[in-house]
């Protein structure tokens, strides 16, 4: 890219020389291109050579290629590169055009000084421009990296908050069952162990397949069914073509928890929780529907734990490409419908084929 930009600068210099000296434009362009590119070549090679052999902190780029040896070294490299590049470029231009223009090594002292000024001023200016752009690009990259790391730490914090919340709720239910129904408490404890084992295996990943998320929800709802008995029914709908779609771990867990606590438990007869996945274009749509009391009857909906976490995780991971909506469910069963839309992606980075 520096070579391409140098070519553009050479074209501008050729236009200026043509306008000021009234020389043929094609001659001015040939010499300008040859001299500019040779100066750039000598400066770039000199910079890489010195930077690879000096312990001076690099400025601008972190790799050996395109590294920065420091301004003292760089001024010397620009001076030597301008002289050698001007001489080599002049000889190449003479060979192309058939002319015999003087270079810095075969001209008078006055001509040599003038030629050096003509070479050094653009060389220093263009070098400073290139280095400034590289520094800006490096700083931008560092800022983006810091923002990404901060977002990842935020997600880890959110997940660490969700897991203990679910665990404490389950342990509280288990404590209540021990005194009134020990066999059911034992069954609940066995199910909790299975749930925690599967959670530990998959919860440390940034994303995992939808079928893994559904399996963990089935384990959790099996725990809840031990406590609620026939008052809790469940239904899962996952098309095989979407089983490999990737979602953040524990994304649906708070939605299911709130469906039980705020939707079904206030209802004497309980109800059903439906968890489903579907595809809408290039989006994966996840829905959690409960047939409970609904949002209107649940005046304490603003206290529902974890719903803000869902919105924050989606915003951090996907920005405005994902959305979360909680609304009254339509149909005869009523209740509440939570809908998540996020970009559809699999482990190979491509949307799964065949899902609709």
PyMOL commands that set and color helices and strands:
alter all, ss='L'
color gray80, all
select helices_A, chain A and resi 2-21+25-51+71-97+109-180+182-202+210-231+240-242+253-264+294-297+301-303+307-321
alter helices_A, ss='H'
color red, helices_A
select strands_A, chain A and resi 208-209+232-238+246-247+271-280+283-290+323-328+336-343
alter strands_A, ss='S'
color yellow, strands_A
deselect
rebuild
show_as cartoon
